[in-house]
């Protein structure tokens, strides 16, 4: 160690300097290979994503912080820089270090998780909105999670929004979707707002006026550079755990409790490092809905029979780890519009009511390749680019519950997950209503110009203008509940909003308290940004 920063060998220094700019966090972000084999910190944050980055920035104001991110830096991947690279990022996933790590649920639904500094906020569709007010009710109602300080929560929102939230410019397709939602009854019109409100609104985007993406990694620029180190390509293998000694937590000792003392992580060359907590220090898990429960299981925290079957020494038996997994099911209709439209990600959202599905839209330019053995078309090195417009409905707050389990003992591998889409009838009923909402928007006046011109005659009259669908069309009989429900099941996909696996309200029963505003956390489990600025 020299001057408080990890020292670099000449070859590694040259490699690091050759990387693209790492924005405002360049001075304290290094490849994990240059970190010492062992070091101590006040806070060790596992996962430099949507929660980990703002937590690290805040904690570094008065504590020594280490962030361990398993992926690289956003600037290493040009496709992340703008919305034009959104689809390419989700498709080009063959590399072991691709910023989007693909996985497929047990139901066969393709999905992805962020593997880059900034987490999934660096690869997603860039739509920003504040949480529904009911999100903040859990603490007051259940009593097992600390009650929210709403003043601090709102300050946190404003702090984040100054760095990563921008007002988008609506063009033809998104403007038509806005008008179509209002025609279909998703009222009132709320204009541009970051608040979660019923009706139709324009939400914020994480793409600025120049089209440049901003992510949670941008919040690291608010960190105290003297107190923070960020290790990229650092995969945490397990948490180091010690039993809680009598009287070590203010005279209180929970039964069969353990305390995190650090982590073991592996760099890109396969070498292992130990990061340990100083006295009073803490380990914070912010590795995502899949990564956090996976790491708990690999560390021996979870259901005893399950861990024993894998040969993992049981540090703490708790049956809830790996359970309570949810994903918001998405169903979409895509078509080739009759007029050109701009490339756009989600900008407008319709929220018809308290329990209704959300309606959103996107338009993308996708490559079309002729069949390999086409009779009339020759193979071309340059594919035909086709614009596809998509309307989608998403079931919010799904009741259908799934679970997560290990696929291997290697933390780099995806765990196995089942979401049990539509296993609860209320989710299916909301999807049926949401698909009908799509129909109402699709066949409203605002969408007329996107329908293809009629071809031929029907019954001696000109055929009706209709859409050139890509993929499944809507059911022919939209009044048939069974047919629409079958469409929901057949076409279910994800909007990448999966969550759960390690709910705080259950983990606090172990004596692990919500990190926000408390000092007694031993392993904090974080997904949302809570009371931190």
C-alpha positions in Angstrom: 0.0 0.0 0.0 1.3 3.4 -0.9 -0.3 6.8 -0.1 -3.4 5.0 1.0 -4.1 3.5 -2.4 -3.3 -0.1 -3.7 0.0 -0.2 -5.5 0.1 -1.4 -9.1 2.7 -3.4 -10.9 3.8 -1.7 -14.2 1.9 -4.1 -16.5 -1.3 -3.7 -14.5 -0.8 0.0 -14.3 -0.6 0.2 -18.1 -3.6 -2.0 -18.5 -5.6 0.1 -16.1 -4.6 3.4 -17.7 -5.7 1.9 -21.1 -9.3 1.5 -19.8 -11.9 4.1 -20.8 -12.6 6.9 -18.3 -14.2 5.8 -15.1 -16.0 9.1 -14.6 -15.8 10.8 -11.2 -14.9 7.6 -9.3 -11.7 6.9 -11.2 -9.4 7.9 -8.3 -10.7 5.1 -6.0 -11.8 2.4 -8.5 -9.3 -0.4 -9.2 -9.3 -3.9 -10.5 -9.5 -6.4 -7.7 -6.1 -7.9 -8.6 -4.3 -5.0 -7.2 -5.9 -5.1 -3.7 -4.0 -6.6 -0.7 -4.6 -10.2 0.3 -6.1 -8.9 3.6 -7.3 -5.5 4.8 -9.7 -4.0 7.3 -12.6 -1.5 6.7 -15.5 0.0 8.7 -18.0 -1.1 6.1 -17.8 -3.8 3.4 -20.5 -3.4 0.8 -21.1 -6.5 -1.3 -22.5 -5.3 -4.7 -21.8 -2.0 -6.3 -25.3 -1.6 -7.8 -28.4 0.4 -7.3 -28.3 0.2 -3.5 -24.6 -0.3 -2.9 -23.3 2.8 -4.7 -25.4 5.4 -2.8 -24.8 3.6 0.4 -21.1 3.6 -0.1 -21.1 7.3 -1.1 -22.9 8.2 2.1 -21.0 6.0 4.5 -17.7 7.2 3.1 -18.3 10.7 4.5 -17.2 9.4 8.0 -16.1 5.8 7.6 -13.6 3.7 5.7 -15.6 1.8 3.0 -14.9 -1.0 0.6 -17.2 -1.8 -2.3 -16.9 -5.2 -4.0 -18.4 -5.3 -7.5 -18.2 -8.6 -9.4 -18.4 -6.8 -12.8 -16.4 -4.2 -14.6 -16.9 -0.4 -15.0 -19.6 0.9 -17.3 -17.2 2.8 -19.5 -15.7 -0.5 -20.5 -18.9 -1.4 -22.4 -19.9 1.2 -25.1 -23.4 -0.3 -25.5 -24.3 0.9 -22.0 -23.7 4.6 -22.9 -27.1 5.2 -24.6 -30.5 3.7 -25.1 -29.6 2.5 -28.6 -27.4 -0.2 -26.9 -30.2 -1.4 -24.6 -31.2 -4.5 -26.7 -27.6 -5.2 -27.7 -26.6 -5.3 -24.0 -29.3 -7.9 -23.2 -28.4 -10.0 -26.3 -24.6 -9.9 -26.3 -24.0 -12.0 -23.2 -21.6 -14.7 -24.3 -18.6 -13.2 -22.5 -18.0 -14.3 -18.9 -17.8 -10.6 -17.9 -20.7 -9.2 -20.0 -22.5 -6.4 -18.1 -25.8 -8.3 -18.4 -25.7 -11.8 -17.0 -28.5 -13.9 -18.5 -30.5 -16.5 -16.7 -33.6 -18.5 -17.4 -36.2 -19.2 -14.8 -37.5 -22.7 -14.2 -40.6 -21.7 -16.2 -38.4 -21.0 -19.2 -38.7 -17.2 -19.1 -35.4 -15.5 -20.2 -34.1 -12.8 -17.8 -31.0 -10.9 -16.9 -29.1 -9.4 -13.9 -26.6 -6.6 -13.9 -22.9 -7.5 -13.7 -21.3 -4.1 -13.8 -20.6 -1.1 -11.5 -24.0 0.5 -11.1 -25.8 -2.8 -11.3 -29.0 -3.2 -13.2 -29.4 0.6 -13.3 -26.6 0.5 -15.8 -28.3 -1.9 -18.2 -32.0 -1.3 -17.7 -34.6 0.7 -19.8 -33.9 3.9 -17.9 -37.3 4.7 -16.5 -37.3 6.5 -13.1 -40.2 6.9 -10.7 -40.6 7.2 -6.9 -42.2 4.3 -5.0 -45.9 4.0 -4.4 -46.7 5.4 -1.0 -47.8 1.9 0.2 -44.2 0.8 -0.2 -43.4 2.6 3.0 -46.2 1.1 5.1 -44.4 -2.2 6.0 -42.4 -0.9 8.9 -45.3 0.8 10.7 -47.6 -2.1 10.2 -45.5 -5.1 10.9 -43.2 -3.7 13.6 -40.3 -5.9 12.6 -38.7 -3.4 10.2 -37.7 0.1 11.3 -40.3 2.7 10.6 -39.5 5.1 7.7 -38.3 8.6 8.3 -40.2 10.1 5.4 -38.4 13.4 5.6 -35.1 11.6 5.0 -36.6 9.4 2.3 -37.8 12.4 0.4 -34.4 14.1 0.7 -32.8 10.9 -0.6 -35.1 11.0 -3.6 -34.1 14.6 -4.4 -30.4 13.8 -3.9 -30.6 10.9 -6.4 -32.7 12.8 -8.9 -30.3 15.6 -9.1 -27.7 13.2 -10.4 -29.6 10.6 -12.5 -33.2 11.7 -13.4 -34.1 13.8 -16.4 -37.2 14.9 -18.2 -37.5 13.0 -21.5 -38.6 14.4 -24.9 -41.6 12.6 -26.2 -41.7 11.9 -29.9 -44.4 10.4 -32.2 -44.8 6.9 -30.7 -44.6 7.8 -27.0 -46.8 10.8 -27.5 -49.4 8.5 -29.2 -49.2 6.1 -26.3 -49.9 8.9 -23.9 -52.9 10.0 -25.9 -54.1 6.4 -26.3 -53.9 5.8 -22.6 -56.1 8.8 -21.9 -58.6 7.7 -24.5 -58.7 4.3 -22.9 -59.6 5.8 -19.5 -56.2 6.0 -17.7 -57.0 9.4 -16.3 -56.2 12.0 -15.1 -53.3 13.3 -17.1 -50.5 14.1 -14.7 -47.9 15.5 -17.1 -44.3 15.0 -16.2 -43.8 13.8 -12.6 -41.5 11.5 -10.6 -44.4 10.7 -8.2 -46.3 7.4 -8.4 -49.8 8.6 -9.1 -52.9 7.0 -10.8 -53.6 8.0 -14.3 -51.2 8.7 -17.2 -47.9 10.4 -16.7 -44.5 11.0 -18.3 -41.8 9.6 -16.0 -38.2 10.6 -15.6 -35.4 9.0 -17.6 -31.9 8.2 -16.6 -30.8 9.3 -20.1 -29.9 13.0 -20.2 -30.7 15.5 -23.0 -27.6 14.3 -24.9 -28.8 10.6 -24.7 -26.1 9.6 -22.2 -27.0 7.1 -19.6 -26.6 7.8 -15.9 -26.7 5.1 -13.3 -26.2 4.5 -9.6 -22.4 4.5 -10.3 -22.8 8.2 -10.9 -23.6 8.7 -7.2 -20.1 7.6 -6.3 -19.0 11.0 -7.3 -20.4 12.2 -4.0 -18.2 9.9 -2.0 -15.3 11.1 0.1 -12.4 9.8 -2.0 -10.1 9.5 1.0 -12.4 6.9 2.7 -13.5 4.7 -0.1 -12.1 1.9 -2.3 -14.1 0.2 -5.1 -12.9 -3.2 -6.3 -14.2 -4.3 -9.7 -14.1 -7.9 -11.0 -14.3 -8.9 -7.3 -16.5 -11.9 -6.7 -17.4 -12.6 -3.1 -17.4 -16.3 -2.3 -18.7 -16.2 1.3 -19.2 -14.2 4.4 -16.9 -14.7 7.3 -19.0 -15.4 10.3 -18.3 -15.5 14.1 -20.7 -16.5 16.9 -22.1 -13.6 18.9 -20.5 -13.6 22.3 -22.6 -12.9 25.5 -22.9 -9.2 26.2 -21.3 -8.2 22.8 -24.4 -6.3 21.7 -25.3 -4.1 24.6 -25.8 -7.1 26.9 -28.3 -8.7 24.5 -27.5 -12.0 22.9 -30.0 -13.6 20.5 -30.2 -17.4 20.5 -27.9 -19.1 18.0 -26.8 -15.8 16.4 -23.8 -15.0 14.3 -22.0 -11.8 13.3 -20.3 -11.0 10.0 -16.6 -10.4 10.4 -15.7 -9.9 6.8 -15.8 -11.6 3.4 -13.6 -13.8 1.1 -13.5 -12.6 -2.5 -11.8 -13.7 -5.7 -10.2 -11.5 -8.3 -10.1 -12.0 -12.0 -7.0 -14.1 -11.8 -8.5 -16.5 -9.3 -6.6 -15.3 -6.3 -8.4 -15.0 -3.0 -8.5 -11.9 -0.8 -9.9 -11.3 2.7 -11.6 -8.1 3.7 -12.3 -7.9 7.4 -14.4 -5.5 9.5 -12.8 -3.3 12.1 -14.2 -3.4 15.6 -17.8 -2.2 15.3 -17.7 -2.6 11.5 -20.3 -4.2 9.3 -20.9 -6.2 6.2 -23.8 -5.0 4.0 -25.2 -7.3 1.3 -26.5 -5.3 -1.7 -25.9 -8.0 -4.2 -29.4 -8.0 -5.7 -32.5 -10.3 -5.3 -30.5 -13.3 -6.6 -27.0 -12.6 -5.4 -27.8 -11.8 -1.8 -29.7 -14.9 -0.9 -27.2 -17.0 -2.9 -24.4 -15.6 -0.9 -26.2 -16.2 2.4 -26.7 -19.9 1.4 -23.1 -20.3 0.3 -22.1 -18.8 3.7 -24.1 -21.3 5.7 -27.2 -19.2 6.4 -30.4 -20.8 5.4 -32.6 -23.9 5.8 -30.5 -26.5 7.7 -31.6 -29.6 5.7 -31.0 -27.8 2.4 -27.5 -26.6 3.4 -26.5 -30.0 4.8 -27.6 -31.7 1.5 -25.0 -29.4 -0.3 -22.3 -30.2 2.3 -22.3 -26.6 3.5 -21.5 -26.1 7.2 -24.6 -24.6 8.8 -23.7 -21.3 10.5 -27.3 -20.3 11.1 -30.6 -22.1 10.4 -33.2 -19.9 8.8 -35.9 -21.3 6.5 -36.8 -18.0 4.8 -33.5 -17.6 2.9 -34.2 -18.3 -0.8 -37.9 -18.2 -0.4 -40.4 -15.4 -1.2 -39.1 -14.7 -4.7 -41.3 -12.6 -6.9 -41.2 -11.2 -10.5 -43.6 -8.8 -12.1 -45.1 -10.7 -15.1 -45.1 -8.7 -18.4 -47.2 -9.4 -21.5 -46.7 -7.5 -24.7 -48.0 -6.9 -28.2 -45.4 -5.9 -30.8 -46.0 -4.8 -34.4 -44.3 -3.1 -37.3 -45.7 0.5 -37.5 -46.9 1.8 -40.8 -44.9 5.0 -40.3 -41.3 5.5 -39.1 -40.9 5.9 -35.3 -38.0 6.9 -33.2 -36.1 4.5 -31.0 -37.5 4.9 -27.5 -37.5 3.1 -24.2 -40.2 3.5 -21.5 -41.2 7.1 -21.0 -45.0 7.1 -20.5 -46.9 4.9 -18.0 -50.6 4.4 -17.5 -51.8 3.4 -14.1 -55.5 2.9 -14.4 -56.2 2.2 -10.7 -54.8 1.0 -7.4 -54.6 -2.7 -8.3 -54.5 -2.5 -12.1 -51.7 -3.4 -14.4 -49.3 -0.7 -15.5 -49.3 0.0 -19.3 -46.0 1.1 -20.9 -44.4 1.2 -24.3 -41.2 1.1 -26.2 -40.0 1.2 -29.8 -36.8 -0.4 -31.0 -34.8 -0.9 -34.2 -34.1 -4.6 -34.6 -32.1 -6.5 -37.3 -34.0 -8.9 -39.5 -32.0 -11.7 -41.2 -33.3 -13.6 -44.2 -33.7 -17.4 -43.6 -30.5 -19.4 -44.1 -32.1 -21.4 -47.0 -34.3 -18.7 -48.6 -35.4 -19.4 -52.2 -35.5 -15.8 -53.4 -33.3 -13.9 -50.9 -29.5 -14.1 -50.8 -27.7 -14.1 -47.5 -26.4 -10.6 -46.7 -23.7 -9.5 -44.3 -25.8 -6.4 -43.4 -29.2 -7.3 -41.9 -32.4 -5.3 -42.8 -33.2 -3.0 -39.9 -36.9 -3.1 -38.8 -38.6 -0.8 -36.4 -40.9 -2.6 -33.9 -43.3 -0.9 -31.6 -44.3 -2.6 -28.4 -47.2 -2.1 -25.9 -46.9 -3.9 -22.6 -48.7 -4.4 -19.4 -47.1 -5.3 -16.1 -48.7 -6.8 -13.0 -47.5 -4.7 -10.0 -46.9 -6.3 -6.6 -47.5 -9.9 -7.7 -48.9 -12.3 -5.1 -47.5 -15.4 -6.9 -44.4 -16.5 -4.9 -41.4 -18.5 -6.0 -38.1 -19.6 -4.6 -34.4 -19.7 -5.2 -31.9 -22.5 -4.9 -28.2 -23.1 -5.6 -27.0 -24.4 -9.0 -23.5 -24.9 -7.8 -21.1 -23.9 -5.0 -19.5 -21.3 -7.4 -20.7 -17.8 -6.6 -20.1 -16.8 -10.2 -22.9 -19.1 -11.4 -26.5 -18.1 -11.5 -28.7 -19.7 -8.8 -31.8 -21.5 -10.0 -35.0 -19.6 -9.6 -38.7 -20.3 -10.0 -41.2 -17.4 -9.9 -44.4 -19.4 -10.3 -46.0 -16.8 -12.6 -49.8 -16.6 -12.3 -50.0 -19.3 -9.6 -52.2 -16.9 -7.7 -55.6 -16.2 -9.4 -55.5 -12.5 -8.5 -52.4 -12.0 -10.6 -54.0 -13.8 -13.6 -57.1 -11.7 -13.2 -55.1 -8.5 -13.3 -53.2 -9.7 -16.4 -56.5 -10.3 -18.1 -57.7 -6.8 -17.3 -54.3 -5.4 -18.4 -54.4 -7.2 -21.8 -57.8 -5.7 -22.4 -56.4 -2.3 -21.5 -53.7 -2.9 -24.2 -56.5 -3.7 -26.7 -58.3 -0.4 -25.8 -55.1 1.6 -26.3 -54.1 -0.3 -29.5 -57.5 0.3 -31.3 -58.0 3.9 -30.2 -57.9 6.9 -32.5 -54.3 7.8 -31.5 -53.0 4.5 -32.9 -54.7 4.8 -36.3 -51.7 6.1 -38.2 -49.6 3.1 -37.1 -51.9 0.6 -38.6 -50.9 -1.0 -42.0 -52.9 0.0 -45.1 -55.6 -2.4 -46.0 -54.9 -5.0 -48.7 -57.6 -6.6 -50.9 -61.3 -6.6 -50.4 -63.4 -8.2 -47.7 -67.1 -8.8 -48.7 -66.8 -6.3 -51.5 -65.5 -3.6 -49.2 -62.0 -2.4 -48.6 -60.3 -4.4 -45.8 -59.9 -2.7 -42.4 -56.5 -1.2 -41.6 -54.8 -3.4 -39.0 -51.5 -3.9 -37.3 -48.7 -6.1 -38.7 -48.0 -8.0 -35.5 -44.6 -9.5 -34.7 -45.2 -12.5 -32.6 -48.6 -13.4 -31.1 -51.6 -11.2 -31.8 -54.3 -10.5 -29.2 -56.9 -13.2 -28.8 -59.7 -13.1 -31.4 -62.4 -13.1 -28.7 -61.3 -10.5 -26.1 -64.5 -11.1 -24.1 -63.6 -14.7 -23.4 -61.8 -14.7 -20.0 -60.3 -18.2 -20.6 -58.8 -17.1 -24.0 -57.3 -14.0 -22.5 -55.9 -15.9 -19.5 -54.4 -18.5 -21.9 -52.7 -15.6 -23.7 -51.3 -14.3 -20.4 -49.8 -17.7 -19.6 -48.5 -18.3 -23.1 -46.8 -15.0 -23.6 -45.6 -14.2 -20.1 -42.1 -12.5 -20.0 -40.3 -10.3 -17.5 -39.7 -6.6 -17.0 -36.6 -7.4 -15.0 -38.2 -6.3 -11.7 -37.7 -9.6 -9.8 -37.3 -9.2 -6.0 -37.4 -11.0 -2.7 -35.4 -14.0 -1.4 -34.3 -12.3 1.8 -37.0 -10.1 3.2 -36.0 -7.8 6.0 -39.2 -8.4 7.9 -38.3 -12.0 8.2 -34.5 -11.6 8.7 -35.0 -9.1 11.5 -36.4 -11.9 13.5 -32.9 -13.1 13.8 -31.8 -9.9 15.3 -30.5 -8.5 12.0 -31.9 -5.1 12.0 -32.5 -2.7 9.2 -29.3 -0.9 8.5 -31.1 2.4 8.1 -30.6 4.7 11.1 -29.5 1.8 13.3 -26.1 0.8 14.6 -26.7 -2.8 15.5 -26.7 -4.3 12.1 -24.5 -7.4 11.7 -25.4 -8.3 8.1 -27.6 -5.7 6.4 -29.7 -6.9 3.4 -30.5 -4.0 1.0 -32.4 -3.7 -2.2 -34.0 -0.3 -2.3 -32.4 3.0 -1.3 -34.0 3.8 2.0 -33.2 6.6 4.5 -29.8 7.3 3.1 -28.9 10.4 1.1 
